[in-house]
Amino acid sequence: MATAVSTATARPASVRMRATAWAAGRWVVMLLVAAAIIVPVGFAAIGGLRSTGELQNNPAALPRSWYPSNYLEVLGGDAFWTELGNSILIAVITTLVLLVVTTLAAFVFARIAFRGREALYTLFVLGLLFPSAVAILPLYILIRGLGLLDNPLGVALPQAAFAVPLTIVILRPFFRSIPVELEDAARIDGCSTFGFFWRVLLPLARPGLATVSVLAVVNSWNQFLLPLIVLSGQDQWTLPLGVMNFSTQYTSDIARVLAFTTLAIIPALGFYVVVERQLVGGLTSGAVKG
């Protein structure tokens, strides 16, 4: 009897130990991932406040003297603000075009039954296997034929097109999760198919829309190859091209290059923080209550 009791007591203890070890392992992994992301950004941000001589002598040390002039000189130039405006414009166009096209397509794939729907959806999914870099030459020829060289649309439209497969894959489950009873109730109240899509489905799918918006903006913000071949004028460059040009122009001034790079990251991070709050709020409130 005593042996049975001791065995029963030992099992929960071993289970607790395994659970504790698993939780500790997860925390360690999360901390390592966070460090891998935060440390380079923090190094760039702090490095922009140091002198180039200090960076070369001791890259990992904290600044002995602060040099905010590195940031002020970047902000005082016209190039940064022009490139920032171009990046924002292209990101906004890309996101709007992508949302308009993919929300309608995902709604059709999720809520409307027709012959060949799954086959057509599979065709869209296969687009995930097609990297944009492979199509860069025919894409350039197409953009030139359409007269979109040196035009923000020449960058924004292809970016949106290549993001369509992933966005549909993300949005379709959100649209399918809306109960059919809610759609029936909307139709009884006089909603058309598009009325249900616009007035009911899109507000309830806000977490999915926030997710694809973040992905679209970040992808557009970091895009380098497509703007490089489409935008030839320096007044049309985006921030990634500006960072390349700035680092080439000020090769010996590492601190100023780090300041420019940090300032180029901040707008995308700010957008993510704002949308991330909306995303968490939508997930915690839930789409349908009761």
N, C-alpha and C positions, 0 to 999 in steps of 0.2 A: 504493500500500500504506500509506504514511504517512497519507494522507488518510482511509482507511478506519479506521485505528486511532484517529486523533484524533476521528473522528465517534463511534465506539463508546465512547470515553472521555467525550465530552461528554454523551452521552445519559444515562448514570447520574448524572452531576453535576446535570443539569437536573432529573432525577427527584427527586434528593435535595433540591434547592432547593425544588421544589414541595411535597414532603412536609413540609419544615421550615416553609415558609410556611403550609401548611394547619394544621399542629400549632400554630403560633404564633397563627393566627387563632382556632382553637378555644379556646386558653387565654385570649385576650383576651375572647372572648364569655362564657366561663364566669366570668371575673373580674368582668365588668360585671354579669352576672346575680346573682352572689354579693353584689356591692356594693349592687345595688338592693334586695336582701333584708336584708342585715345592717345597712346604714347606718341605715334608719329604726328598726329594733329597738334598735340601739345608742344612737341619739339619745334614744329614749324611756327606755331604762334609765339612761343617764347624766343625762338631764334630770330624772329623779325624784330625783337626788341633789344637785340645785342648788336655788337659791332662785328664786322667780318673777321677782324683780327682775333677776337675772343672765340669765335666759332672755330677758327682754324687751330687755335692753340688748345682749346678744351671744349669740344662740341657738347659734352653732357653736363657741363656746369651751369649753374644759375648765373644770370647776368650780374656782373660787378657794377656796371653802369647801365642805365636804361636809355634806349635810343628810340623813343616814339617817333622821331623824325623819319624813320624808315617807312612807317605807315602813312605819315602825313605827306611825304613826298609822292607816294603812290596815289593817295586820294586827291592830291593837288593836281595831278595830271589829267588831261582829257581822255587819254587812251583807255584808262580803266573804266571810266563811266560810260564811254561809247561801247566798249565790249560788254559791260554789264547790261546795258539796255538791249543790245543785240541778243544776248543769251536769254534775257527775260522774254523778249518778243518771240523768239523761236520756241522756247519752252511753252509759252501760253498757246501759241498756234498749234503746236504738236498735241498738247493735252486736250484742247477743245475739239480738234478734228478727231482724235482718237476716241474720246468719250462719245461724241455724236454717232460715229460709225459703229463702235463696238457695243454700246448699250442696245441699239436697235438689233444688231445681229445676235447678241446673246439672248435678248428677249425672244426672238424668233426660235432660236435653238432650244430654249428652255420651256417656253409656254405654248408654242404652236406646233401641232403634230401635222406632218406632211410626209409623203413618200420620199425616201432618200435623205431624210434629215440627219441621221447618224453618219451616213457616208459623207455628207457634205461637212459635217462637224469634224470628222476625222481628217478630211482634207485640210481644214484650217489648222488642226493640231499638228499635222505634218510640217506646217510652216515653221514650227519651233526648231526643226532640224536643219533649217536653211540659214546659215549665217550671212549677215549683211555684207561682210567683207568679201565674200565670194562674188557677189553681184555688183561690186563697186564699179567695174568698167562698163557693163551694159547700163547700169544706173546712171552713170555720168553721160553716156550717149543719149539716154532718154531725157534727162534733165536739160541737156543742151538742145535737143530737138524741140522741147516744149518752151524754150526761151526762158528758163528759170535759173540760169547761171547768174551769180551775183544777186540773188533774190532770196529773202528769208524762206519763202515757200519752197524753194529748191532743196532746203535742208529739212524743214518741218514736215512736209508731206511724206517723203521717204521714211523719216523717223517714225511717223505715225503708222505707216503701212507695215513696217517690220515689227511694230509692237502689237499689231492686231491679234495674232494667234494667242500670245500669252494672255492678253487682256480678256479675250473671249473665254479662255479656259478658267480664268479667275472669276469672271462675272456670272457665268452660267450657273454654277452651284448656288450663288446668292439668289438669283432669280427663281431657281427651282425650289428653293427652301420656303418661299412664300406660299402659305396654304391655299389650296384650291378653293376652300370655303370663302376665303377673303375675296377672291376673284369673282365667285358667284354672287356674293353680297354686293360687290361693286356693280356688277351687271344688272342686278335687280334694281339698284338705285339709278340706273340709266347710263352707266359708264360704257363707252365704246371700248374697243380693244386698245386703241391708242390712249384713250382717257385713263384706263386702268394702268397702262404703262407709265404715263406721265404723272398722274396724281397719286397713285398708290405705290407702284412698284419701285420707282426711283427713290422716293423718300425712305422707304424701308431698306433699300439696298445701299444706304449711305456708307456703311463700313467698306463694302466692296469698291464703291466709287472712290473713296479716300485712298484705298490701297493702290488702285491702278493709277490714280493721279500722282501719288508719290513716286511710283516706279517710272511713270512717263517723264516727270519733271527731272528726276535724278538722271535718268538715261540721256535725256536731251542735254542736261547741263554738262555731263561728262563726255559727250560726243566730240570726237576729234577728227576722225578720218573724213567723214562726210563734209563737214564745214571746210576742211582743208582743200578739198577738190572742187567745191562749189563756190566758195567765197574767195575771190582773189583780191578784193580791195581791203586795205587795212582798216578802213572805217566801217567795214561790214563784219569784221572778225568777232568771234565769240570769245569767252574768257579762256577756254583751253588753248586756243590759238594765241591769245594774248600772253598767257603764261609762257608758252614756247618762245614767242618773240622776245618777251621781257628777259627770260633766262639767257637767251642768246646775246641780247644787247648788253646785259649786266652780268656777264659770266663771272667776273672777279668779285662782284658785290653780292655775296651769298645771302647776307642778312636782308637786303632789299628784295631779293628774289623770294625768300621765305615769307616776307611781309606781303608781297603781291599774291603768292599762292594762298596764304591764309585768308586774305580778303576775298579771293575768288571762291572759297569754300563756304564762307559765312552765309550768303543768301540762300543756298540750297539747304543748309542746316536749319536756318530759320523757318523756311517753308515746311520742312519735315516736322519740326517741333509743333507748329500750329496745326497741321493736318493730323499729326499723331494724337493730339488731344481729342480732336473730333472722332478719330477712329476708335479710340478707347471708349469715349462716351457712347458711341453707337453700339459697340459690342456689349457694354455693361447694361445698357437700357434694354437691349433686345429688340428684335423686329416686331414681334407680335406678343402681346401680353394676354393672359387669361385663356 
